[in-house]
Amino acid sequence: MAVIKTIDLVGASDVSWQDAAQQALAEASKTLRGIEGFEVLESSATVDGEAIAEYHTHIRIRFRLER
């Protein structure tokens, strides 16, 4: 029997929302094994004046627990 665990992370990037999600996944991959996928929960950004300063992507990562 398998158990799947989830964790939520928010990636940040000055390039794009997609890059912010990639940053979060890359960081999670440093310590988690068995990552099976993720879903994007929310995208947001901070602004500086009239321009986007930083993109944020909130993701939920799924990984299989090992015994």
C-alpha positions as CSV (number, residue, x, y, z in Angstrom):
1,M,0.0,0.0,0.0
2,A,1.3,3.5,-0.9
3,V,0.9,6.7,0.9
4,I,1.3,10.1,-0.9
5,K,2.2,13.1,1.1
6,T,1.9,16.7,0.0
7,I,3.7,19.9,0.9
8,D,3.0,23.5,-0.2
9,L,5.8,25.8,-1.4
10,V,5.9,29.3,-2.9
11,G,8.6,29.8,-5.5
12,A,9.8,33.3,-6.4
13,S,11.4,34.5,-9.6
14,D,12.1,37.8,-11.4
15,V,11.5,36.1,-14.8
16,S,8.0,34.5,-14.8
17,W,5.4,32.5,-12.9
18,Q,6.6,29.3,-14.7
19,D,10.2,30.0,-13.5
20,A,8.9,30.5,-9.9
21,A,7.2,27.1,-10.0
22,Q,10.5,25.6,-11.3
23,Q,12.4,27.2,-8.5
24,A,10.1,25.7,-5.9
25,L,10.4,22.3,-7.5
26,A,14.2,22.5,-7.7
27,E,14.4,23.4,-4.1
28,A,12.1,20.6,-3.0
29,S,14.1,18.1,-5.1
30,K,17.2,18.7,-3.0
31,T,15.6,17.0,0.0
32,L,12.6,15.0,-1.2
33,R,12.6,11.6,-3.0
34,G,9.8,10.2,-5.0
35,I,8.3,13.5,-6.3
36,E,5.4,12.5,-8.6
37,G,4.0,15.8,-9.6
38,F,2.6,19.1,-8.4
39,E,-0.4,21.4,-8.9
40,V,-0.4,25.2,-9.2
41,L,-2.6,26.6,-6.5
42,E,-2.1,30.3,-7.0
43,S,0.0,32.8,-8.9
44,S,0.7,36.3,-7.6
45,A,3.3,39.0,-7.9
46,T,4.8,42.0,-6.1
47,V,5.0,45.3,-7.9
48,D,7.4,48.2,-7.9
49,G,5.7,51.2,-9.3
50,E,3.9,50.0,-12.4
51,A,6.1,47.0,-13.1
52,I,6.1,43.5,-11.8
53,A,9.1,43.1,-9.4
54,E,8.8,39.4,-8.5
55,Y,6.6,36.5,-9.6
56,H,5.3,34.1,-7.0
57,T,3.8,30.7,-7.7
58,H,2.2,28.6,-4.9
59,I,2.5,24.9,-5.7
60,R,1.4,21.7,-3.9
61,I,4.0,18.9,-4.4
62,R,3.1,15.2,-4.2
63,F,5.6,12.6,-3.2
64,R,5.4,8.9,-2.3
65,L,6.5,8.0,1.3
66,E,9.1,5.3,1.6
67,R,9.3,2.8,4.4
